[in-house]
Amino acid sequence: MTHSVLLAEDDRPIRTALERALTLEGYRVTAVADGIQALAAAHRERPDVILLDVMMPGIDGLQVCQVLRAEQDRTPILMLTARVETADRIAGLDAGADDYVVKPFEVEEVFARLRALLRRTTEGAAGAGGAPAAASGPGGEEAAGGYDVRAVDSGVVEAADLRIDGPSRRAWRGDRELELTRTEFELLELLARNAGIVLDHSTIYDRIWGYDFGPGSKNLAVYVGYLRRKVDVPGSRPLIHTVRGVGYVLRED
């Protein structure tokens, strides 16, 4: 199946090189040079995935992302950014982006991230599939360490005071609904289905992105940090914990 990509990048050499590389990789590419053209093309073309530069004249990539999400457009968005600070990357996630690549980048990394976004889109709630120790059955079962995880039905998981509805892609902590991006939702669902089990970095990368970006990557740490800001708000008991040198676990301490 040939997937369509909307590429928005104001730097002509980068745009031309990416358009050529994506075309050779088998994608149908629509390339534009600014945010206004990107919005028009997104409405007209309905691409399978959007590759969006942050720094563009007029309407920048963050604003494009915000507009599309406000319109309930859930097309996967991969941001291209020259900003290396964590706060800048978080701004892109807050705008509704699903993933990001920092410039300068290797084109193979862009391909890998695009494949992961498209795979998750076509598979639906892929974050739940193949989890190493997912709870199942209407009565639920205990994960390792005796932590109670209840699968209320085929798509709903409860762990601690979290409730995650896979089919509707909605999540609550107590009575508070969580506003999550696609990647945040899948990461939280993976942790909740394996509550009490420490998941190492490689396992999480494989389940969420389908690709291990190596020990030097800060991608996972950024997403976990941002997810904590939404789940573990001040006054609530922390649920998402770091196990240094290993990975992450969802549990009540």
LOTI-97949 format. One record per residue (C-alpha): x negated, y negated, z. Coordinates in pm, 1 decimal. Example, Ala and Ser with C-alpha at 12.3 -4.5 7.8 and 13.67 -1.06 7.14 Angstrom:
<nodes>
<node <-1230.0; 450.0; 780.0>>,
<node <-1367.0; 106.0; 714.0>>,
</nodes>
This chain:
<nodes>
<node <0.0; 0.0; 0.0>>,
<node <-135.1; -342.4; -96.8>>,
<node <-106.0; -599.0; 181.8>>,
<node <-72.4; -971.8; 126.5>>,
<node <-293.1; -1220.8; 310.5>>,
<node <-242.5; -1594.1; 348.4>>,
<node <-585.9; -1752.9; 389.4>>,
<node <-597.4; -2112.6; 515.1>>,
<node <-950.2; -2257.1; 526.5>>,
<node <-1055.6; -2612.9; 439.1>>,
<node <-1424.4; -2528.0; 382.9>>,
<node <-1435.2; -2445.3; 11.1>>,
<node <-1740.9; -2213.7; 12.4>>,
<node <-1600.2; -2011.8; 304.5>>,
<node <-1253.0; -2002.3; 147.9>>,
<node <-1388.5; -1891.4; -189.8>>,
<node <-1612.9; -1624.5; -37.7>>,
<node <-1334.9; -1485.4; 182.9>>,
<node <-1082.8; -1487.8; -100.5>>,
<node <-1323.2; -1293.6; -320.6>>,
<node <-1411.8; -1045.9; -44.7>>,
<node <-1048.4; -986.3; 50.9>>,
<node <-950.0; -936.5; -312.6>>,
<node <-1228.9; -683.7; -362.1>>,
<node <-1108.5; -508.2; -47.0>>,
<node <-767.1; -464.5; -211.0>>,
<node <-562.3; -745.2; -55.8>>,
<node <-333.2; -981.9; -244.9>>,
<node <-461.7; -1323.0; -137.7>>,
<node <-300.1; -1665.5; -134.7>>,
<node <-567.8; -1922.3; -44.7>>,
<node <-490.1; -2278.8; 66.5>>,
<node <-700.2; -2566.1; 199.2>>,
<node <-498.6; -2726.4; 479.2>>,
<node <-224.5; -2676.8; 735.6>>,
<node <55.9; -2831.8; 533.4>>,
<node <-11.9; -2596.8; 243.0>>,
<node <-40.2; -2308.3; 489.5>>,
<node <309.0; -2369.6; 628.7>>,
<node <455.9; -2403.5; 281.6>>,
<node <287.8; -2082.2; 165.5>>,
<node <394.5; -1894.1; 480.0>>,
<node <757.2; -1988.3; 414.5>>,
<node <734.5; -1913.1; 43.6>>,
<node <515.8; -1600.8; 33.8>>,
<node <607.0; -1422.6; 359.3>>,
<node <257.5; -1266.1; 384.5>>,
<node <180.7; -951.1; 579.6>>,
<node <-93.9; -1126.3; 777.0>>,
<node <-230.6; -1479.9; 808.5>>,
<node <-599.7; -1574.1; 831.2>>,
<node <-600.0; -1924.2; 975.3>>,
<node <-887.3; -2166.1; 1033.4>>,
<node <-852.1; -2375.3; 1348.9>>,
<node <-1016.7; -2697.0; 1226.7>>,
<node <-826.1; -2827.3; 924.4>>,
<node <-728.2; -3180.7; 821.3>>,
<node <-377.0; -3308.4; 890.3>>,
<node <-202.8; -3017.3; 1060.1>>,
<node <-467.1; -2796.1; 1216.9>>,
<node <-453.9; -2419.8; 1261.6>>,
<node <-322.5; -2437.1; 1617.9>>,
<node <-29.1; -2653.1; 1507.5>>,
<node <46.5; -2420.9; 1215.6>>,
<node <53.1; -2129.4; 1454.9>>,
<node <278.4; -2313.9; 1699.9>>,
<node <525.6; -2408.1; 1425.7>>,
<node <549.7; -2053.6; 1292.5>>,
<node <602.2; -1907.3; 1639.2>>,
<node <865.9; -2171.6; 1717.4>>,
<node <1045.3; -2052.9; 1403.0>>,
<node <1032.0; -1696.0; 1542.2>>,
<node <790.8; -1596.0; 1266.0>>,
<node <600.1; -1297.6; 1410.1>>,
<node <357.0; -1250.1; 1120.5>>,
<node <20.9; -1141.4; 1267.8>>,
<node <-224.4; -1431.6; 1282.4>>,
<node <-602.8; -1400.2; 1294.6>>,
<node <-768.9; -1729.7; 1383.1>>,
<node <-1106.2; -1839.6; 1247.2>>,
<node <-1281.4; -2071.0; 1490.5>>,
<node <-1622.6; -2235.7; 1523.0>>,
<node <-1546.7; -2310.5; 1887.3>>,
<node <-1725.9; -2071.4; 2119.0>>,
<node <-1595.0; -2188.5; 2457.1>>,
<node <-1346.4; -1956.4; 2626.8>>,
<node <-1100.8; -2243.2; 2680.0>>,
<node <-1092.7; -2309.5; 2306.2>>,
<node <-1025.4; -1945.4; 2227.2>>,
<node <-750.4; -1938.8; 2488.8>>,
<node <-588.4; -2238.5; 2319.4>>,
<node <-551.0; -2028.6; 2005.8>>,
<node <-395.1; -1741.0; 2198.0>>,
<node <-164.8; -1983.1; 2375.8>>,
<node <-48.9; -2113.3; 2038.1>>,
<node <60.9; -1761.1; 1951.2>>,
<node <-235.6; -1616.2; 1762.3>>,
<node <-288.1; -1240.9; 1784.0>>,
<node <-666.1; -1234.9; 1753.7>>,
<node <-961.7; -1453.8; 1661.7>>,
<node <-1303.5; -1437.6; 1496.8>>,
<node <-1581.8; -1680.4; 1586.2>>,
<node <-1784.7; -1840.3; 1307.5>>,
<node <-2033.0; -1744.9; 1176.5>>,
<node <-1884.7; -1399.1; 1132.5>>,
<node <-1953.5; -1081.4; 942.3>>,
<node <-1688.2; -1013.5; 679.2>>,
<node <-1668.3; -650.7; 793.9>>,
<node <-1550.8; -772.8; 1135.0>>,
<node <-1276.2; -975.1; 966.4>>,
<node <-1170.7; -665.1; 772.6>>,
<node <-1166.4; -454.9; 1090.5>>,
<node <-951.1; -703.9; 1277.7>>,
<node <-710.7; -740.0; 985.3>>,
<node <-673.9; -362.5; 961.7>>,
<node <-601.3; -343.9; 1333.9>>,
<node <-333.7; -616.0; 1314.2>>,
<node <-168.6; -456.1; 1013.0>>,
<node <-179.4; -110.3; 1168.7>>,
<node <-12.0; -235.1; 1484.3>>,
<node <254.2; -408.6; 1277.4>>,
<node <338.5; -103.1; 1068.6>>,
<node <330.1; 135.9; 1360.7>>,
<node <551.6; -83.5; 1578.4>>,
<node <474.6; -40.0; 1946.2>>,
<node <143.0; 126.5; 1873.5>>,
<node <-4.8; 25.6; 2205.7>>,
<node <200.0; 294.6; 2376.4>>,
<node <107.5; 567.1; 2131.6>>,
<node <-162.1; 809.7; 2225.0>>,
<node <-230.3; 651.0; 2563.0>>,
<node <-458.9; 877.3; 2759.5>>,
<node <-218.5; 937.0; 3046.4>>,
<node <118.4; 785.9; 2970.6>>,
<node <411.3; 858.2; 3193.5>>,
<node <704.1; 1038.7; 3034.2>>,
<node <1047.7; 1171.7; 3116.9>>,
<node <1338.5; 996.0; 3281.4>>,
<node <1216.2; 1075.8; 3630.4>>,
<node <866.9; 943.0; 3564.7>>,
<node <549.7; 1100.2; 3694.7>>,
<node <247.8; 1001.2; 3893.1>>,
<node <-63.3; 877.8; 3720.3>>,
<node <-405.4; 963.9; 3856.4>>,
<node <-451.3; 837.3; 4210.0>>,
<node <-88.1; 895.2; 4299.0>>,
<node <36.3; 570.7; 4143.1>>,
<node <403.1; 590.7; 4052.1>>,
<node <479.0; 505.6; 3690.9>>,
<node <838.4; 541.9; 3578.6>>,
<node <939.9; 578.9; 3217.7>>,
<node <1301.4; 469.0; 3248.9>>,
<node <1376.4; 581.4; 2895.5>>,
<node <1183.4; 644.3; 2577.5>>,
<node <1069.3; 283.7; 2550.7>>,
<node <1085.3; 126.2; 2897.2>>,
<node <806.7; 152.2; 3155.3>>,
<node <806.8; 32.0; 3515.1>>,
<node <492.9; -2.4; 3726.2>>,
<node <482.6; -196.4; 4054.2>>,
<node <724.0; -485.8; 3993.5>>,
<node <657.8; -487.2; 3619.0>>,
<node <921.6; -379.6; 3369.0>>,
<node <819.3; -341.6; 3005.6>>,
<node <1066.7; -279.0; 2724.7>>,
<node <874.2; -145.1; 2425.4>>,
<node <1150.4; -154.6; 2161.3>>,
<node <1236.8; -519.8; 2229.4>>,
<node <876.0; -612.9; 2309.3>>,
<node <979.1; -793.1; 2628.3>>,
<node <826.2; -775.8; 2975.1>>,
<node <918.6; -897.7; 3321.0>>,
<node <742.4; -929.5; 3652.3>>,
<node <1019.4; -920.9; 3906.7>>,
<node <1290.1; -1152.1; 3772.8>>,
<node <1044.3; -1359.3; 3568.8>>,
<node <1019.1; -1284.0; 3197.7>>,
<node <665.7; -1302.1; 3061.9>>,
<node <593.5; -1493.4; 2741.6>>,
<node <336.1; -1271.0; 2573.8>>,
<node <166.4; -1261.4; 2236.2>>,
<node <159.3; -933.5; 2043.7>>,
<node <-186.4; -842.6; 2171.9>>,
<node <-107.8; -942.1; 2530.7>>,
<node <206.8; -730.4; 2527.7>>,
<node <27.3; -423.9; 2396.9>>,
<node <-258.1; -465.9; 2644.5>>,
<node <-17.7; -498.7; 2938.6>>,
<node <185.7; -200.1; 2820.5>>,
<node <-128.7; 11.5; 2789.7>>,
<node <-241.7; -80.5; 3141.5>>,
<node <106.3; -24.5; 3288.0>>,
<node <147.9; 318.1; 3126.8>>,
<node <-184.6; 413.6; 3283.4>>,
<node <-135.1; 236.4; 3617.1>>,
<node <-389.4; 350.9; 3873.0>>,
<node <-627.6; 476.5; 3603.1>>,
<node <-940.6; 279.2; 3518.0>>,
<node <-954.1; 236.7; 3140.3>>,
<node <-1300.0; 173.4; 3002.4>>,
<node <-1375.0; -95.0; 2747.9>>,
<node <-1412.0; 147.7; 2458.2>>,
<node <-1075.0; 311.4; 2527.0>>,
<node <-896.4; -24.5; 2539.3>>,
<node <-1064.2; -148.3; 2222.7>>,
<node <-968.3; 173.2; 2044.8>>,
<node <-603.8; 165.3; 2160.7>>,
<node <-541.8; -206.1; 2102.8>>,
<node <-771.5; -303.9; 1816.4>>,
<node <-860.1; 32.4; 1667.9>>,
<node <-1223.4; -74.0; 1667.4>>,
<node <-1493.7; -102.5; 1937.3>>,
<node <-1666.6; -437.8; 1896.6>>,
<node <-1954.9; -333.2; 2121.9>>,
<node <-2084.9; -430.4; 2466.0>>,
<node <-2169.9; -785.3; 2359.3>>,
<node <-1813.6; -876.0; 2265.2>>,
<node <-1620.1; -1111.1; 2495.9>>,
<node <-1292.8; -1048.6; 2313.8>>,
<node <-1141.9; -813.9; 2573.2>>,
<node <-1247.9; -1028.5; 2869.7>>,
<node <-1079.1; -1330.7; 2715.0>>,
<node <-752.6; -1143.6; 2661.3>>,
<node <-754.9; -993.5; 3011.5>>,
<node <-822.1; -1334.7; 3163.0>>,
<node <-537.5; -1489.1; 2970.3>>,
<node <-301.4; -1203.6; 3055.7>>,
<node <-383.6; -1251.2; 3424.4>>,
<node <-280.2; -1614.5; 3401.1>>,
<node <65.6; -1501.6; 3294.5>>,
<node <108.3; -1189.7; 3510.1>>,
<node <-83.8; -1266.6; 3830.4>>,
<node <49.2; -1615.0; 3899.7>>,
<node <-39.5; -1787.4; 4230.7>>,
<node <162.4; -1644.7; 4517.6>>,
<node <201.3; -1300.4; 4360.9>>,
<node <0.7; -990.3; 4440.9>>,
<node <-271.9; -937.1; 4177.9>>,
<node <-208.0; -635.6; 3955.4>>,
<node <-483.7; -649.0; 3694.4>>,
<node <-826.1; -564.9; 3835.2>>,
<node <-1177.3; -551.4; 3691.0>>,
<node <-1392.5; -249.3; 3766.3>>,
<node <-1740.3; -385.4; 3701.7>>,
<node <-1939.3; -198.0; 3444.4>>,
<node <-1641.5; 21.4; 3353.2>>,
<node <-1322.0; -155.7; 3250.2>>,
<node <-980.7; -255.1; 3386.0>>,
<node <-697.2; -106.7; 3589.1>>,
<node <-343.4; -208.7; 3680.9>>,
<node <-264.2; -138.1; 4045.7>>,
<node <-136.8; -297.8; 4365.5>>,
<node <-409.0; -336.4; 4626.4>>,
</nodes>
